[in-house]
Amino acid sequence: PETVLQFLPGDGATVGAALTRDPRVAGVAFTGSNDTARAINRAMAARDAAIGVLIAETGGQNALIADSSALPEQLVKDALSSAFTSAGQRCSAARVLFVQEDIAEKAVQMLAGAMAELRVGDPGLLSTDVGPVIDADALALLEEHAAKMAKEARPIAVATTDDAVAHGSFFAPRAWELNSLSQLTRENFGPALHVLRWEADQLDAVIDAINATGYGLTLGIHSRIDETIDRIVQHAKVGNIYVNRNQIGAVVGVQPFGGQNLSGTGPKAGGPHYLPRFATEKTVTVNTTAAGGNASLLTLGD
């Protein structure tokens, strides 16, 4: 049918609000912030209509855990791509790097050196590594966060920029070292990476801290110890876990994508349980004997 798909461009506060309040809308599939997902959920629940379906994939305080067996070169390469690809504007992007104290100094130095090589600029140029964030509002939030980190955290590196990015919503990738994950009160949607160190006997505390954020979208693990990997996988309340690689770029049909808790309602996009969520089941039971069916045939299985 020609009208099966409709494209309605517009601001979420106007177009989105009108759609979610309309009793004719049977369900919503949403990708965006946790706050907006909550607003959609409340709007649909308040309608004088049938209970609507909400499939939400929201953000996360996504972490990458590296123990002392991790290869620093691979760790830094994957941390850079996970945190700064698409200017950090992927919901799966790494926001926090937990690195074991034994390799932390080397890893942090390598991270700073690698960030110095990043080129911020026009995304249409092949030489550009990091482009702008989506708009001025997003830039303002990131600059506000950077000002907060300047007071509360230790700077690791800021990517260099030139006059070519003086205008526009460009935010140079940055990394800071924190004392505690509690210093981050919300997701910072952009090229901002936060580093925390941990001792060998603190792995469970690291996992607990990640779970305590309430988010559970993606998690990266860099380790060559199977027991450590299994331990994290078993206890981390996260939808998508990536081992010894970056944690972005899930492939539909290969890595069904979706989070837990504050990061989404499930089921996972690209997975076997996604499409049935858009359907409504109906069961029909017919007494064929009442319509003149052969009763003896119906009892053959007894």
C-alpha positions, 0 to 999 in steps of 0.5 A: 500500500502506498500509505504503509510508510509515512515520513513526518520530519519535525521536532520531537516536541511537536510531531513526536508528542502529537503521535504518542498522544494519538489513540490510533498509534498502536506502538512506538519503536524509538531510539534516543535518550532515556529521558525521551523514552520515559516521556513517550512511555508516560504519554502512551500510558496516559491515553484513553486507548489500548495499552501501546507497545514501546520498543526503546533503545536508549543510551548508556554509560558504556564502559570498556574494561582492560586488565593487565593481560590486555595488549596496550596497542590494541586497547588504545586503538579500540578505545579510540574508535569506540569513543571517538568514531562518529564524534562519539555520537553512537549510543554504543560508544565507549564513555568510560575506560577502566584500565588495570593499574599494572598497565594504566600508565603506559595505556594512558600515555599511548592514549594521549599520543594517539589523540594528538594524531586525531584530525578534527574537521570536515567529515567530507574529507578523507583526512578527517578523523572526527567531525562535528557534533549534531548541533549547537545544543549538543555542543553546549552540553559538551562544553558544560561537561568539559568545564565541570571536568576541568575542576573535578578531573585530571586532563589526559589529552585534548585533540588539536584543532585549527581555524578551519573548525572555529565555526560550527559545532565542533568539539575536540575529542578529550579524555580525563582521568577520574577518581570514581564513576560517581563523578559522571551523573549522566551520559555525555553524548560526544567525543568524551572519554573518562579513564579510571584505574583499578587494582587486580583485586577490584574487578568485582567492584568495577562490575558492580559500579558499572551495574549500579549506573542502571545503564546496560547497553554495550561493554568492551572487554580487553583481556587474554584471560578466559576466566576474567572474560567469563566472570565479566560476561556472567555478572555484567548486566549489559545487552551487548558485550565485545571482547578484544575489539571495539564496541561499536558497529553491531551488524544486523543479523550477526550481533542483535543490538539492544540494552537492558535496564535504563538502556532499553526495553528489548527485544534486540533489533536485528534479532529473532525476537524483534519482528514478532513484537510488532505483531498481535497474536490471535488464537482461534479454537473451533468445535468442529463437532458442533458443525457436523464434524465426524466425532469418531475421527476426532477421537482417534488420537485418544 
